[in-house]
Structures are given as C-alpha cells and as structure tokens.
Amino acid sequence: MSAQVHALVERTYRHESRRVLATLIRYLGDFDLAEEALHDAFMAAVDQWPREGIPDNPRAWLVTAGRFKAIDRLRRRARFDASLDTLAERLDEAPRGMGDPADAEAVEDDRLRLIFTCCHPALTASAQVALTLREVCGLTTEQIAHAFLTRPATVAQRIVRAKAKIRDAGIPYQVPEATELPERLESVLSVIYLVFNEGYAASMGERATRGELAEEGVRLGRLLLGLLPDPEVMGLLALMLLHEARRGSRTSMAGEPVLLADQDRRLWDRDMIAEGRALIGRAFATGEVGGYTLQAAIAAVHAGAASAEQTDWARIVGLYDVLAQASPSPIVELNRAVAVAMRDGPEAGLFLVDALLARGELVDYRLAHAARADLCRRLGDDERARCAYRRALDLSEQLPERAFLERRLAELDGIGASETTTPHPEGGNGASRS
C-alpha cells in the first residue's frame, strides 16, 4: 500500500504541483515562500498519506497543507523579525476571502494570474519567459536555457532578478484589465509557445516528447483565447493543435523520433487538424495576420498533404517568405532553407544552410547541423555529412535524438539511408525534424 501511495504522490507532483504553486502564490503573495510551502506540502503527503489515507481532493489538501506550513515557517522566523508574526496572522485569515482551494475554476484562474504576473512589462522580455517557464510549468533552468539557446547560469540569474523585481515593485498578482491586455500579449504568447515546444520536442532527457507540457501549452492557449479572442491567440492555438495532432505518429515503439515523411498519417488526429484550420480561417478573416498565424498556415499545408511527396513545397516556401518579413529570425530562415531544398533540390538548400551557419547565429543549434548533414548525405558528400552529424550529436542532450543521429551515422558507414530522411520544416519557431 505504501508503495502505491508514494507512486500517487509522485504522479500528483508531476501533474498538479504547478497548479498548487499558483494557488499558494495567490495565498502567500511571495514566490519563494510559496515554493518552500509546496515542497513542505509534498513532504507532508509522503509522511501522512500512507498512514491516514489518500484525501478525496489531493490538490486542495496540498494547498491547505502548504499554507499552514508557510505560516509555521513565518512564525519560527518571527523570533528574529517581529514583522513576520504579523504577516503570519494575516495569512492565517486570508483564505476566508480568497475562495475554496478545491474550486477548480479558481485554480485555473490562478494559473492565468500567475502567467500575467510573470509577464508584467516591468520585467525584461527574457526574464518574463524564463520566470513563467520555471514557475508556471516547472521547467528546470537547463531546459529553459535550451529554449533560450543560452547558459543555465544566465537563466538562473534572470529568474532571481525577476522575483526580486516583482517583490520590490509590488507587482500585482492578477489578470490585467481589458485595456492593458494587448500590450502584455506578446510575452504571454511567447511563453505559451515555449512551453508547448518543450513538450513537442524535449530539449534533453530520455524522452523525445513531453506530452504533459504539450497539453499544458494547448490548455493555456485555450484559456487565453477565452480571455482575449485576438487573431494571434487564434493563430498560436491553431499552430499548437496542428502539431499536437501528430503526436501519436512522431516516435517509434523504441521512442526514437519518426521523421514527418515517414509518419503514419492515419494516426493523425483529424479533429484537432479541423479545429486548427478553423482557427486559421477565423484569424485570416480579421485581416490581421501575424507570425503565429503564418506558422499555423504552414503546418496546415503539411497536415493537408496526403503524403510527403504530395506536399505543396512551393506554397510552403511562399509562406516562409511572408513569415520572414513578419517575424524574421535565423530559425525561420533555416526552416525556409529546408523547404527550398524540398522544392528545388538539396544543393539549393545546402547553400542557404551554409550561409546561415557562416553568420554564426546557429553555430550551436543542433538542428541546423542535422539539416546540413542530411542535405550533404543526399548530395553524396558522405564525409561532410558525417562531420555535421557528429556536430549535431555533440550538441544534443536528448537520448532518443542521439540514438537517431547515431543510426544515421551508422547508415553512412555502410547500411544506406532512405531518401525520405530530410528534416522537414513544419512552421514552428524551431527547425523540427519530426
């Protein structure tokens, strides 16, 4: 029984800890105190649930336990700082006017409040994204660093400074008024998409995907669309749905990535694809077409092709041309280069990829080297392909991806590879191979 309870605590932590944290931040008004309370609550669950039984509502139990643990901490510290005793008394009374922690709707509101607090304009854009990924979604600093293409120490410093700014500036824990929403939207959309991307293609670890994070990105997108029916919110949700629709076909039984050209399209979720297309239509009908909507339109072309061979690559390149004007980035250029390779041949694509790498912006981006490797392989330049695959391997920290790249190297050494292994762009904000 004890082992089963411990397994339940672990599952609850994976799936509920960020919701519990969001509510504790609302109750306690302090990020660090809420994080301490969260860990204390789960430690209490490990100790009490095997003896006392599993509560009817584990999430509400954890919120209540965390609040009491925080009050106890403050009272112990009050021996050195009398002001903390007053704070503890205030927190002891706060829940009477703050709703029931078992209220599912209130908990979801807490998540949205937390996102907008983390994305307050008083914080730098990079700090907004890093803080939200850490606090709302529980990503490690290493995972966030991969999303930023920067060092973990830099991310950690941004998070510490952002928390201090929120505390010292008294930034409110609330959803902005309707008139303030547009100026806060860009950062929130970036956060949600980075959350989804970490689930869609995990930056490190033993899994190629993290389905719970992809689902969280979609859920946050739906929440935001309900709050603000902006065309770019529609576009982002459409983009995530079109990618998520293919999750069941994107990895093999062994957990390795399956390239877009090799996926079983019968496994794609047609309801999600239809919903994504409908959202694109709504966004285009407003006449305000932004970067996320254009990326979704590219993903829709892939979703609508009966096979890889029937993909309208000319249309995809054209959409990338527009996207490069609306939202220029080296990763968009990389995706466009791969699309050009599919339309005009590998030599044309390799010329563009080499030019991008020569600029230096993607020199440490593993998917750029993986794309270069495959284009060299298709051109019969096996030696340059090996060098590029090895560089991609050096930069990859995701075990299934490493296994995939190692297999490609082995094929170059004698087994031979399929002509359908080219990394395919899908309209995301990163060059994706599956």
Secondary structure, DSSP 8 states (H G I E B T S, - for coil): -HHHHHHHHHHHHHHHHHHHHHHHHHHH--HHHHHHHHHHHHHHHHHHHHHH---SSHHHHHHHHHHHHHHHHHHHHTTT-THHHHHHHHHHHGGGGS--TT-HHHHHHHHHHHHHHHT-TTS-HHHHHHHHHHHTT---HHHHHHHHTS-HHHHHHHHHHHHHHHHHHT---S---GGGHHHHHHHHHHHHHHHHHHHHS-SEES-S--HHHHHHHHHHHHHHHHH---HHHHHHHHHHHHHHTTGGGSB-TTS-B--GGGS-GGGS-HHHHHHHHHHHHHHHHTT---HHHHHHHHHHHHHH-SSSTT--HHHHHHHHHHHHHHS--HHHHHHHHHHHHHHH-HHHHHHHHHHHHHHSTTTT-HHHHHHHHHHHHHTT-HHHHHHHHHHHHHH-EEHHHHHHHHHHHHIIIII---TT-S----SSSS----
